Every structure is written in structure tokens, then in C-alpha cells.
Amino acid sequence: MYPSLYLLFAEVRKTSTVALSGEAAAEVFGGYRWFHSPEAVNAATFPWLRGRDSVPSMWSESVKKELCLSEYVADFYTHAIDATPLLPGQTGHEKRMREICFLGLTHWLPILLDRKDRLSMAVGHEDIRRT
């Protein structure tokens, strides 16, 4: 599914068994486009899903409808936003940016780290994370 990352780890593994990673930097320092796009910032969904169908297109419309995946994503997003720790007095843009950072760290980053761990281990490479 991610052949370029797999091939990178395979190549690194030829000379090293351990590597230091910079994963989480984009989530911590606002390195993704969605941190700076007003459309993504103001979207009522996970910023990385804005403008995309959150339900896989390979599924038939009847399956999508029966599983209610769009409703699930909306509900999951609402719960994620409700779990965002806020500082007293935070409102407006500052509050929203805290929500987006929280979503990135708690819902996007774990997907990236899991993918990276699985692909690096597939070639016998051990990743050291500094997060």
C-alpha cells in the first residue's frame, strides 16, 4: 500500500538497523497544509478529510448507506472535538487551532506511526521515535 516507504526502509536497512525519525514535527509545529488553509480550519470535520469522501469509494452506495459511515465519522469528530483540552478563556481562532493540533496528535499521528512501524519492521529495521 505504501511501496515508497517500504523501499526506503529496505534501503536504509542495508547499512543500519536503527534510525532516528522526525515523525510528529508537522503535527507539533503546524507543518501540514490544513493548519494554514481557512477551508480546512473552518471545516466541521477532521482537517485531513476536508474535500474528500471519508468513505472508501470502492464500496457500493448500498453498503455505505447501510453502514452509516458518514454519520459515524461526524459523530467520531464531535467526540474528538469535545475531548480537546482547552485553556481558560480560549475562543475563536486560538481555540480552533488548539482543536486542530489536538486532532493531529491524537487521531492523525497514531496512523502515521503505526504505518511507519509496520513497514520498518517488515524489513527488519527498528525505528527510534523522539516525540
MITIPA-176975 format. One record per residue (C-alpha): residue in one letter; x, y, z. Coordinates in steps of 0.02 Angstrom, whole numbers, padded with zeros to 5 digits, always signed. Each point is the difference from the previous one (the first is absolute). Layout:
// residues N
aXYZ...
***
This chain:
// residues 131
m+00000+00000+00000y+00147+00117+00034p+00138-00071-00110s+00110+00155+00004l+00012-00002+00190y+00031-00187-00001l+00139+00020-00129l+00077+00143+00101f+00009-00109+00155a+00070-00145-00100e+00137+00113-00068v+00042+00073+00172r+00004-00176+00072k+00146-00044-00112t+00115+00110+00104s-00092+00025+00164t-00117-00092+00116v-00060+00154+00094a-00050+00174-00058l-00054+00159+00085s-00163+00070-00064g-00074+00174-00005e-00180-00061+00005a-00120+00115+00092a+00090+00160-00048a-00136+00051-00123e-00135-00034+00130v+00090+00098+00135f+00058+00147-00106g-00146+00018-00120g+00090-00066-00153y-00151-00066-00092r-00096+00102-00128w-00159-00019+00103f+00074+00108+00139h+00004+00147-00120s-00149-00028-00113p-00154+00098+00057e-00110-00132-00083a+00080-00140+00101v+00008+00101+00161n-00185+00042-00012a-00060-00170-00061a-00112-00096+00119t+00100-00161-00023f+00175-00065+00023p+00109+00122-00099w+00083-00137-00101l-00171-00060-00060r-00060+00170-00061g-00042-00009-00182r+00010-00190-00002d-00129-00133+00014s+00035-00075+00171v-00076-00164-00058p+00103-00111-00117s-00059+00020-00179m+00021-00186-00036w-00155-00037+00105s-00170-00002-00081e-00125+00135+00045s-00112-00130+00083v+00143-00056+00115k+00045+00180+00042k-00180+00038+00041e-00027-00156+00105l+00158+00028+00103c-00038+00185+00027l+00186+00040-00013s-00023+00185-00033e-00103+00013+00159y+00132-00099+00093v+00139+00117-00058a-00104+00152+00051d-00036-00074+00171f+00182-00052+00025y+00055+00177-00046t-00122+00077+00124h+00066-00111+00140a+00180+00040-00048i-00035+00188+00006d-00089-00018+00167a+00155-00087+00070t+00116+00144-00046p+00075+00077+00156l-00020+00189-00006l+00081+00136+00101p-00112+00118+00097g-00058+00143-00110q+00049-00078-00166t-00120+00050-00137g-00007+00026-00187h+00150-00040-00107e+00112-00043+00147k-00126-00129+00062r-00020-00073-00174m+00187-00017-00026r+00015-00092+00165e-00137-00118-00060i+00090-00031-00164c+00165-00032+00088f-00087-00120+00119l-00083-00092-00144g+00167-00015-00089l+00090-00068+00152t-00136-00118+00059h-00082-00059-00161w+00118+00028-00147l+00173-00031+00074p-00042-00174+00070i-00047-00056-00177l+00166+00063-00068l+00102-00079+00139d-00088-00167-00017r+00030-00001-00187k+00182+00045+00022d+00028-00129+00137r-00078-00139-00102l+00095+00041-00160s+00167+00021+00087m-00021-00162+00096a-00046-00090-00161v+00181+00023-00058g+00078-00028+00172h+00029+00184+00036e-00026+00072+00172d-00062+00179+00013i+00042+00113+00146r-00132+00133+00025r+00030+00165+00084t-00175+00070+00029
***
